[in-house]
């Protein structure tokens, strides 16, 4: 997801997209790890982890929608 946001920034030059990559680098890395490992390793996430990552995803969706409209 981080690389996709970097590509979106390169195309749109939208500062909000660039800010997301800095502000949520840890969370975006966690989402990538979850996607990759979900195929091979069963892992449980706490409710707090899920809620935090969900908020990040919602914000990313909002900013990307704005940047690409």
Protein Blocks (a to p, Z undefined) as FASTA:
>chain_A
ZZmmmmmmmmnopaklmmmmmmmmmmmmmmmmmmmmmmmpccdddfklmmmmmmmmmmmm
mmmmmmmZZ
